[in-house]
Amino acid sequence: MALDDEGSKTANIHRHFVGWNEPLLPAAARWLVKYGRKDGVCWLKDLLCVLPGKRAIRRLRELITEIAEQEGIHVVPPHCITVGAVPEILAGSATEVLSPMESEEIWRKVLSRNTTVVKAIRSSEIENGSIAKELAALRELLGSEGLTFSTALDRLLSSPEVFVDEDRWRALVHLEAEFLAALKELDLCDRTTHRLSLLREASWPKRFEAVALVGTVDSPGIPHRFLEKFEGETHLLLPLSEEHSNGIGVWGTLVPSYWLEHHDRMGLPNIQWHSTLSPEVEASCIAREIDSELALGRSPQELTVAFADEGELPVVCETFRACEIFFHSFKGVDSLYATFASWCRKLAIFVQHGTFDSFVELLKNEWTSDVFHSLEGFDSFYELEHLGTSACFFRTFPLDLSQMPKLPSPAVELLQEGAALYQKFSGKLSPLDCIQRVQELFYEQENLHSEKQTLLVTVLRSYGDQFKATSNISVFGKTFAGEHLAELAKAAELAGVGMRHDEEVSVEFLGWLETLFDDAPVLIVAGFHDQAVPAVSRESAWLPGAVRKLLNLEPAEQKFARDYFYALHAISSREHVRFSFSQTSLNGDFQKPSRLLFGGDNASLLDTAKRSFIDPPVMERVKLVSEPFGNAPDPWILANPFKGSETGPDALSVTSFRDYLACPFRFYLRHVLKLEAQNGIREELDPLLFGNLFHEVVASFGSSTFRDSDDSSLISNFLSNELERQVMRLLGGRSKPPVSVQLLNLEERLHSFASAQAEWRKQGWAIKEVEWSFSKQRIALSHDAGSTTVLGRIDRIDYHEQMDSWIALDYKTSAKRVAPDAAHRSADGWMDLQLPLYRYALESVGKGSNILAGYIACPAKAEEVSFLEARWSDEMFAEAIEVARSVSCSVRRAEFWPPSQDIHPLDDFRDLLGYGQYGALVGQEESVE
């Protein structure tokens, strides 16, 4: 279909509407196979295929291959590139251009020689390096639309609108001329200059017969200018139906006015979304939903989690790890690469500015802990954050300690260590020297993890080679070294490609803008709040909204149209899509839902407003017998829901056996329906969080070099420091008075634990495993209804070499010390099977026959902290395992009735099964029978 557009050569442009009732890439792959198919071969070698990113390219190639295999034809795949590579590929150019970092350095030199002109563009005193970065980015932005400072000024002056910033832009044009002269002097070329020169060439070598742009609804202008000059055909594969043809421009980009009108009229039809109180709750809801989809038989490859607000990624990652849900990112930036990249960024800021805040952030990073582990005193460097807020009233890092106010001796020592750290990276370091210094620091550590070592070798060597290849620009100074480290952070992220979780068994995480090119049938979008979607266009001092309009640059409405289109496409093309946002950010700031949700008629707008600001997050709730149900006059009565039910779960956690033995129906509510009580605002640590905090601290001890120590003071010091670190991580360093009291009690328990641990070590017991998970061991119980997988995690596994004995230990932080036998058995028999199942698991993996189990009791009375062994005979252990088989069989057969009459004060389901409810439930069932 040929289209006419002013000044555009459109005769060879063909638009193909592949629809949006299915994902884009499968539809595009079918079109490409059909396009290239001839005589039993799909020949696409002469086609240039353009997509927005490498992940989309990889997936499209996979789909083309799969379709060719299904149809029994051979395929020669197309040459696939990203949108940014279109100009050079079409023009057949291999000329090297400046990197952004090198471009900034040349701008810095130009500015230093033109101080008078600099004052014309920026009146306030400011470092040239900052302006250099801004000008390099501005030239790159204008270049993406085929403009320079000079041609932009010509367009601004020719506009009938009043332009009041002419003097400033003439200064920019002068500096641009100086910049181009510097490039010519060094025999270098930047990207904008190179591309504009390619457009002026009479002709290019013809390498391809046609170009196919797949789903490029939001691309910059410069690739279109090259495609206009391309002599072959251009095919646009558009992810929508032809009825929306007026919403797509000549190059397949969205027409903002069309989609804004569509949003006002239709909104987001059939959208499923919910709000939560916090990102942590949102992450839990996402994990629960993923878990439910997996339980329904979905494979992990069919599930995608996208992040509109990528700041929520760490919270979701942490929650998924805790729930043992495997995940991956195509970029391969898992915690290892992300933390190293973060370390490089913090180091870059510190090297450039030397501020106290950046020093504290650098020290808190785990990679710094690895590097400076051998330095005395760094075990307590977390004190610096308190020092920074209570005693340090300035922002510049004090190299001269005489600048400091009077501080206690330990604080001065910490700052001296900080000054020593600063000296390692200060002075006149060339970029290569700085990289080598970082490399040497890591190589000095003998205990550095081999995986981290491999990462460093990959990143530092490749980046060192890159610098040597561009060493014709010779610059020195810590500022430039810091920027090199910032680039090193990016290199660390890129080095992670290919080193990720097995994609065949894990859920994929994507950015929001990657969702158009994903084809998983289930999509969950996190962080769907305003400021994130639609993305906010920040006003620039160089390009305010009025100037952008005069230059015909992308208007603010373009991003709104893009994000709205992405949401519509997701809803229309997937089996299940769920959007969510949290009402507060990670910092506790209030957040509004995305403006995309507020479209359509008044009824839908009112419903969205209620769900956003009035209603709490959707929670499961069970009604009381005495409450009427809807308009029915009679009370709502729950009868036995399990008659004729299908089979129950085939996997059980160790702790869930206790729940079933206590009450089969409560087990069903908690472990099958996944109901739980909603926590309100925390005025104090609840038992779960208190226990989790204790477990995090002792787990870190069990993984540290102090675990083999029998010196209680060393152990106690480590635990105190680790408690402070975990409190900062989990509570942010701020707590209410009741929490402070609880933390004091927790610290007392840890001190007592240190003494008990030292004595335990002297007896010959050594820690061998911490947080040992069943998930990879395939522990199973066979029974009459089949087999049940047992899931769980043992807090600690210790070994006694002389006795050749193993012991599975579980930390207990209940208020009162309870012996294992009292916790597991009553006069009626077994009521908990945790420790017997721990022993069964260790026997199953071949730990021998001499296996013990017990508690590390850490009650409120610190003097009662002790190691308590479960003294049961082999016959009693065997009896417990038979009870476990019986429970597994009953669960598999979905035998969850009747409920127990016993009511615990902390029972989450007391409203359903409290006093007066049990009789109504069972009585109703008996009357029906």
N, C-alpha and C positions, 0 to 999 in steps of 0.2 A: 504494500500500500504506500504510494508516494504521497508525501505531504509537502505543502508549500510553506516557507517561512522566510521572512525578509532577510536577505543577505546570506541565506543558507543554501547549500547545494544538497537538495533533499531527494533527488530523483532515485537514488540508490538506497534509500532508507526504508526498511520494511518493518512494520510493527506486528508482532504476533502475540495475541492475548491467550495465554495458556491457562487462564482461570485461576481462582483462588479457593476452590473447594478441595484442594489437596495441596501438600507442600510444593514449593516452587521447584526444587532440584529434581525430584523424580519426573515432573512434567517436562522440565527443560531437557533432561537426559533422553526422554522418549522423542522429543522434537529433534534433537541433534542426531539420534540414531536414524530416524526417518529421513532427515535431511541428507545424511551422508551415505545412505544405503543404496547399493547398486550391485547387481550380479552376485549376491551372497556375501558381499563385503561392505562394511561401514567405513568409508574412507573420509576421515576428517583431518587429514594431515595439512590440507591447504586452508583450514579454518583457524582463525585466531579467536579464542574464547576468552571473554573478559568477565571477571568476577571481583567482588570486593576484597576477598582475603584468601589466605592459603588453605584454611580449613574448608571453605566452600569449594575450592579447586579440588582438593583431595576427595571430598565426598562426591562431587559430580563425576570424577573419573571412575570412582567405585561403581556408581549407578549405571554409567554407560557400559562398563564391563559386564555388570550383572544382566542388563537387558540383552546385550549381545549374546551372552551365554544362553539365556533363556530362549532366544530366537535362533540359536545355532548358526550364528554368522561370525566371521572374523571382524575385528575392529582395529583401526589405526586411529588412536585418540587425537583430539585437537591439541594445538599448542595453547596452554592456558596461562594467563597472566592476571595480575591485579590491575585495578583501574589506574593506579599511579604510574604504571610502567607503559601505558599506551603510547605516549609521544615517542619515546626512544625506540620502542619495538617497531612501530609503523614507519619511522624514518630510517630504521636500520642503523642507528647510532650506538657506538660503544664508548663514546667519550666519557672520561671520568669527570665528575663535577665535585665541588666542595661539599663536605659534610656540614650540617648545621653548626657544629662546634667550630670548624675551621672558618666558616663564614663569619661567625660572631667575632672571632679573633681579628680578622681583617677589619671589620667594622670598628673594633676597639682602637686599632691603630689609626684609622681614618679620623675618628673622633678626637683622639689625642692631638692630632695635627690641625684641628679646626675648632678650637675651643670657643672662638667668637661666634661661629655658626651654631654651635651646640646650645649656647645661651638663647638663641632665637627660637629653638624648638622646645627647650625645657628651661624655664626661668630659675627653678629651685636648684640648690646644690645637690648633685647626685653623682654617684660613681659612673664613669663612662661604661663600665662593663654591663651595668643594668640597661643603659640606653642601647648599647650594642645588641643585646639580646632582643630587645623590643623591635629594633629596626630590621634585624635579620628575619624575625618572624613576620613583620609587616610586609617586607619585600616578597617573602615566600607566599604569603596569603594573596597578595595582589597578582603575583606571578601565576598562581593556580587559575586565575581568571583571565590571563593573557595581558596583564597590565604591569607597567612600571610606575615609579613615582612620577616620572615625566608625563607619560600618557594619561595617568590618573588626573594629574593637575589640568591637563588640556581638557579632559572631559568635564571636570568640575567648573572650569572657567567658561566653557561653552554652554553650560546649562542655564536656562532662563531663571532658575532659582538663585537667590542671593547667597553667595559664598563668602564668608567673613574671615576665613583662616588662610588667605592667600599667602601672606608673608611666611607663615610657618611651613607651608607646603613648598614654597620656593627654596627655603632652606633645606628641606628634605631632598629636593631635586639636585641642589648643589652637592650635598653629601653623597648622593647616589653617583654623581659623576666622579667624585673622588674615589669612591669604592670601586667603580669600574676601571679607573686608571690604575688603582693598586692591583687589581686582578691582572690587568694587561702587563704590568711591570713584573709580576711573579709568574706570568705565563699560566694563569689558572682561569677557571671558568665556573660560574655558579649556575645552578639549575635554571633559574629564570632566563638568564642571558642565553644559555645554550638552547633552550626550547624555542625562544623567539627567533633565534637564528635559523633553527630547523624549519620553522614555518615560512621563512623567507626563501628557502631553497626552491629551485624551479621544479624539481621532481625527486622522488625517492625510489630506491629499488623496490620492486614489487615482490614481496615474500609470501603474501597470502592472497587467496582469491576472494575471501569474505571475512567479515568480523561479526561475531555474535556477542552482544552485551546481555548478560543474564541478570535480570532483576536490578539493574542500576537505576533505581528511582531517586537517588540522592548523590549524584556525582558532580565534581567541579567542572568548570567550563573549559579548561584547557584541553582535556582529552577530546571534547566535541570538536574543537577547532582542527585537531589533527584528523579526526574522522571525516570532517568536511572535505579535506584535501585527499583522503584515501580514494583510490580509483575503483576499488571493488565494491561489492554490496555490503551493507551494514544491516544486520538483523537484530532487532530489539525483542528479547523474550520477556514479556511483561506479566507479572504475577497477579492478574485480575481479569475479569471478563470484559468483553467489548462494550457492554452497556456503560462502563465507566471510562470510555475512551476520551471524553472531554476532561477527565482529571489527570491526563498524562500529556506532557509536552512533546515536542518534536523529537527530542533525544531520550524520551522515556522518563524524564524527571517529573515529579509531581507538580501539579498546578495548585498552589496554596489556596486560592479563593474557592476552588471547587470542593476541596476537602474540608475547609472551614464551614462552608454552607452545609455539607453533608453531615458534619458533626453536630451542628446546631439542630438539624432536622431529625437525625437518626440516633445520635449518640453511639454507644457501643452495645448493640443488641445481643441478647443472650449471654452477657458476660457473667462469669462467676468470679466473685472476689470477696475478700473479707479483710477486716482490720484487726490488729492485735495491739496490746498495750505497749509492747517493747520489741526491739529486734530479737531478743532472746526468746520471747514467746513465739514470735513469727518463725524463727528457725526451728523451734520444737514442732510447730504445726506443719511445717514443710517436711520435716523428717517423718512425722507420723503419717502424712499423706503418701510419701514415697514408700514407706513401709507397708501401707495398706495396698498400694498398687502392686508391689512385689508379692504380697501375700495372695493377691488375686490371680497371680500367674504371669504378670508382666515380666519381661526380661529387662535388665538394667539399661540395655541399649535403646529401649523404647521410652525412656524417661529422660527429660532434660530440665535442668533448673537454670533459669536465666536471671541475671541481676541487673535491674534497672538502676539500682544504687549499688555499685560495686564495693562500697564501704562496708556492706553487710556480709561480704564474702567470708571474712575470718570467723564471724559468729556461726554462720551456717556450716563451715568446715569443721569447727570444733564440735558442734552438735552432731553432725554426721559421724564423726569419729567416735563420739561417746555412744552413739546408737549402732556402731559397727556397720554403717552403710558406706560402701566403697564408692568413691567418686574420682573424677579426673577432669582436667582441663586440657584442651588441645594444645594450649601454649606450654603446658608442662610446668607451670609455675606452682609447684606444690610448696609445702612449708619450707623445705630445704632451700630452694632457689629464692623463694620470696623473702625469707629472713636474711639471706646473704645480700640480696639486692637492697633490702631495707638498710642493712648495715652500711653498704656503700653510700647510700643517699645521706644517711646521718653523718657519716664521716666527711662527705663532701661539704655539707652545711657547716660542720665544725671547722674544717680546714679553711673555708672561705671567710667565715665570720668570727669564729672563736668565741661564741657567746656561751654563757654559763648554762642556759637552757639546752643548747645543742650538745654540750658536754655531758649533761645528765642523761639525755636521751641516748647518746652514743654508749655510755656505760651500761645502760639498762638492756642493751641488745645482747642476745645470747652469744653472738659471734665474738663480741668483745670479751665476754667471759671466757671463751675458749682461748683467745689470743693471750690474755693477761692472767690466765689462771695461776701462773707461777709467781705473780707479784704479790707480796705480802700485803694484807689489808684490804684486798679487793673483794674479799668475801662479804664485806659490809658496805659496798659502794652504794647500796640503796639508801643509805643515810643521806646521801647527797641531795635527794629530792626534798627531804625535810629541811636540810640546811639551806637549800635554795629558796624555800618559801618563808622560813622563820628568821633567818639571819642575814641573807644576802639581798640588799636593796638596790642592786644595780644589775644591768643586763650584760655588761662586758665581762668576759672571763678574766679573772685577776692573775696575770702572769707575775705581777709584783705583789707579794703577799702583804706588803705594807698598805695596800689599798683596802684590805679587808677590815671590817670592824673587829673588835676584840671577840675572839671565838675560843671555845674550849680546845684543849690540845688535840683530841681525836679529830675534830673538824679541820684543824690546820693540817694535820697529817694527810687527811683525805685530799685536801686541795693541793698539797705538795705532790701527791701521786698523780693528780690530774694535770698539774703543770708538767710533770715528767712525760705523761702521755702526749700532751700538746706538743712538746719539743720534738717528739718523734716525727711529727707531720708538719712542723712549721719550717720557716726558712725558704730559701730559693730552691725549690724542687722543680725539676722539669717534669712533664707528665710521665715520661718513661721512668724517671727516678722514683716518682711517687708510686707507680704501679709495682716496681721492683721492691720498694720498701714494704708495701702491703704483703707481697708474696713472701718476702723473707720472714716477716712476723709470723705468718701462718706456718711456714716450714719449720720454724723453731719449736713448734709444739709437737712433741713425740706422740702424744695421746690423741692427736687430731683424728677424727673419724675418717676412714678411708674414702667414704662417699663424698665428704666435703673436700678432701684432698683432690679427688678426681675433678670435682667441679672447678676448683681453683686453677688446676692445671689447664683445663679447657678454656676457661674465661680469660685468665691472665695472659696466657701465651697468645691466644688469638687476638686479644686486644693489643698486646705488645707488638705483634706483627703488623696490626693495622696502623699503629702509630708510626712505626719505622717506615711504612710505605708512604706516609704523608709527612715525613720529617723535613720537607722543604720549608715548612713554617716553623721557625724556631722561637719558642716563647718560654719564659720562665716566670715563676711566681706562684705563690700558694693559691691564688684565686683560680688560675687556669688549671692547676693540679686538682683543685676541688671539682671543677667542671668535668675534668677527665674522669674523676671518680663517679660523678653522676652518670656519665656515659657507661662506665663500667657496670653500674647497676642495671642498665638496660641490657648490656651484654650478658650479665648473669641470668636474666630472665630468658633471653634467647637461647642460652646454652642448655636450658632445660628441655628443649624440644626433643621428643623421642624418649625422654627419661620419665615416664609417667606410669600411673597405675594401668593395669591391663584393661583396655577399653571394653573387652568382651564381658567383663564382670563388674562394671562400675557405671554409675550415673554420670552423665556429662554436665559440667558447668559451663555456661556461656555468658557473654555480655549481651545486653539487650539488643544491640544492633546486629548481632549474629543470628537472631532468631528467624529472620526471613529465609535464611539459607540452611535451616535445620529441618529434618524430616521425622523426628521422633513423634509418635502419636500423642504423647502426654507431655505437656509443657506447664511448668509452674514458674511464675515470674515473681521475684522478690523485690522489695523496695520500690513499689509502684506508687511513689508519692510525688508531690509537686517539688520542683527544683531538680528532680532527677528525670521525670518524664512529664511533659516534654522538657528536653534539656534546656537549661537557661542560657541565653545568649548574653554574655557579659558585655556591658557597654565599654568600649575601648576609647582611650583618650585620643588615639589616632584615627579611629573609625567610629565615631558616634553614629547613631541611627540615621540622622539626616544625611551624613556623608555617604554611608553605605547605600542609601536609596539613590543618591545622585550618581553613584558609580555602578548602579545596577548589580550590586552584590547580593548574596543570598539574604532575603529578608528574614526577620524573626519568625514570621509565620511558616517559613519553610520547615523548620524543625518540628513545629506543632503538626504540620501536615504529615511529615515523615513518620513521627511516632504514632499518630492516629492511624495511619495506613498500616503500620506494622501490627498494631493491636487488632485491627479489623481482619487482617490476613491471618493472624494466629488463631482467632476465634473461628474463622470460616474453614480453615484447613486442617485443624486437629480434632482428634476424638475427644480430648479433654484438655481444657486450658483453665488455669486458676491464677488470678492475680492477687497479690497481698501487699499490704503496707503496714508499718507500725506507727502508732500515733506519737511515739517519741523516738528520737534518734539515739545513737549510742552515747551521745553526750548528755542525754536527758532533755534536749530541746523538743518542743512540740512540732509535729509535722502535719501538713494537710495532705489529703489524698490528691492524686494527679487530677489536673483539670480535664484530662481526657474522659474521666468518669462522669463529668457534669455536662452531658449533652442529651438531646432528645426532648421529649415532651415534659410538661410540668410534673406529671406523676412520677416519672423516672428520676427527675431531678430531686424531688422531695424524698423519694426512697433512698437515693444516694446520700443526701444530706443526713438523714436519720441514721443510716448505717455508719456514716463516717464520724459523726460527732456526738450522737446521743446513745446509741446502743453500744453495750460492751461487746467484746469479741464473742463470736458465736461459740457457746459452750453447751455440751450435752447436759440436759437436766431431766431428772425423773420426778414425776408428780407424786404427791402424797395421796393416800387412799381417801383422805377426807376432802380433798380438793375436787371441785367439779372439772370435767374435761370439756372444754369448748362450751357449747350451749346445752350439753346433756344434763338433765336434772340429777342423774344418779352419779355417785362417786365412781372414779375410774379405778378398776381393780386389775392387778396384774396376775394372770394365771400362769401355769407352767408353760413356758414358751418352747420347750425342747422336745415335745412329743413328735416323733417322726423327723427329728432334725438330722442334718447331714453330719459328717464326721467333724471332729474338732481339730485343733492345731496338732501338727506333728513335730513341733519343737517346743521345749519348755526351758525356762531359765531355772537355775538352782533355787532361787528364792521363791519362785512361783509355787513350788510344791507345798511350802508352808501355807500359802494362801488357800490352796485347794483343800488341804487338810482342815483348815479353820472354817471355811465356808465355800462349797462349790459354786454357789450362785454369785457371791462376791468375786470369786475367781473369774467367772464369766464376764462380769461387768468390767473388771479391771484389765484382764489380759486378752479377752476376745473382743469386747466392744471398745476397749481402750479408754474407758471413762476415768476421769481423775478430778480431784477437787481443784478449784481455781484459787491460786494464791493472791491475796491482796497486796497492798503496799507493805513492804517489810519494815517493821519497826524494830525487829530483832532477827537473829539468825534462827530459822526453823531447824528442827532436828536434822533434816536432810542436808541443808547447806552447811550446818555445823560439822556434820560427819564428813561431807565432801571436802571441806577445807582441811580437816585433820588428815584425811586420806591423801590429799594432794601433797601435803608436807612430808608425811612418812614415806610416800611412794618416791619422792625426790631423794629422800635419805637412802632408801633401798637401792637406788640407781647411782648413788654418788660414791666417791672414793672413801668416804667416811664409814661406809657400811661394815667394813671389816675391823673398825676400831673398837677397842674395849675401854677407851677413855671416855667416861661419862661427860666430862666438861667439854671435850671437843665435839661430841655428838650433840650436846645441848646447845652449843654456840651455832652449829650448823642449822639445827632445827629452828632456833630463834630467827636467824637471818632468812631462812626459807619461808617461815610463817609470814614475816613482813612482806616478802616478795609476793606470796600468794594473796595476801590481803590487798596489796596494791592491784594485782591483776583482777581479782574477783569483785572487790568492793570499791576500787578506785581511790583508796586512801582516805575516804570520807565515811564516817559511820556515826550513828546516833549513840547516846550514852549506854543504852542497854547492850548494844553490840560491843562497845568497848569493854564492858564488864565480861561479856562472854569470851572475848578474845583473851582477856587476862586469865580466865579459867582454862582456856585452851592452852595457853602458854605454860601454865602450871602442870597440866597433864603431860605436855611434851617434855618438860624437865624431868618429871618422874619416869616417863618412858625411856629417857636417855639413860637413867640409872639402871632400870630393868634390862634394857638392851645390852648395856655394857656387861652386866652379870651373865646374861644369856650367852653372850659371845665367849666369855671366859669359860663357860661350861663346854665349849667346843662346837656350838651351833653357828653356821655361816649362812648368810643370805645368798641364795642361788637364783631365784626368780622373783620378779615383782610384777604385779598385775598380769599374771599368767592367764591367758584367755583360752577357753575351750574351743572357740570358733573354728580354728584351723586343725583341731585334733579329731573331729568327727566322733565325739563320745556319744554312744547310743545305748538305749535300753530296749531290749526285745520284750514283747509281751503278746498276749493272745490277739490283740487288734493290730499287730504289726510291729513297728519300731518307732521310737521317739528319740529325737536328737536332744541332748542335754547341753544347754548353753550356760555360760557363767565365766567368772573371772576370779581367781584366787589372789587375795591381797599379797600373800608372801609364801614362798616355798623355801624352807631352810634344809640344810643337810649337815649331818654329824658324821664326820669321816670315821672316827674310831668305832662308833656303833653301827656304821653303814645304815643309817636311818634317815628317812625323809619325813618332814612334817609340813602339812598344809595349815597355814595360819590365817585367821580372819580378824581384822581390827574391829573392836567393839567400843563405841563411845556413848553407850546408854548411860543414863544418870547413875544407875546402880550396877555394881559388878554382878554379873550373872554367870554361873558356871555352865560349861557346855551341856552337861546332862540336864540341868534344870531348864535350859532353853530349848532342848530337843525332845524331852520326854515328859509325860505326865502319867498319872495313874491309869489313864485310858490307852496309853501307848505313845507312838511317835507323833509329835506335832510339828516337827521341823526335820528336814533331811539334808541340810546344807553341808555339814561336815562329813557325814557318810558319803555323800555324792562327791565331795572333794577327794576323799580317799579312793573312791571308785574310779575317778578320772585319772588319778596318778597311776593306779594299777593298770588302767587301760593303755597308757602310753609306755608301760614297761619300766616303772621306777622300782620294781622289786616287790617283795612281800612285806618288808618291815616298814610300813607306812603309818604315820601317826597323823592326828588332826587336833586342832585346838584353837583357842582364842588368844589374842593379845588384848586383854581387858584394860581400858583406859577410862574409868568412871569419873564422876564429878569429884570424888575424894581422891586427890592425887596420890595419897599414900597407898591406895589400893590398886594401883597400876601393877599388872603382873601377867605372866605367861601361864595360861591354864590349858592343860592337856585333857582331851576327852578320853577318859579311861573306860573304854568299852571293849568287850571281848570280840574276837573274830565272829562269833555267832551273832552278837548283837548288830555288828556292822552288816552282816549278811541279811539279817532280818529287816534292817532299814532299807536295804536295796530292794528287797521284795515288796515293801510298802511303796517304794518309788515306782516299781513296775506296775503295781496295781493302780496308782494314781495316773500314770501315763496311759494305761489302758482305758480308764474311765474318761479321761479328757478326750482321747481319740474317738471314743464313742459318743462324745457330747453329752455326758451325764453330769449336768450342772444343777441338779435339783434334788432335794429341797434346800432352801437357805438355812443357815444356822440361826438360832435364837440369841446366841451370845452377842452382846453389844459392847464394843470397846469405846471408851470416851473419845478416841481420835478416829473413829470409824468414818471414812469418807461417805458411806452410803447409809448413815443412820436415819436420814430423812425417808429413805425407802424402806429400810428394814428395822426401824427403831421400835420402841415399845408401842404396842397396839397395831403395828403394821403386819407382823409375822402371822398373827392369827387370821387377819383378813385375807392375806395371800393364800395361805394353806387352806383356810376354810372355803374360799371361793373355788379352789381347785377341787376339794372334796365334794362340794355341792354340784359342780359340773359333772363329776364322775357319777 
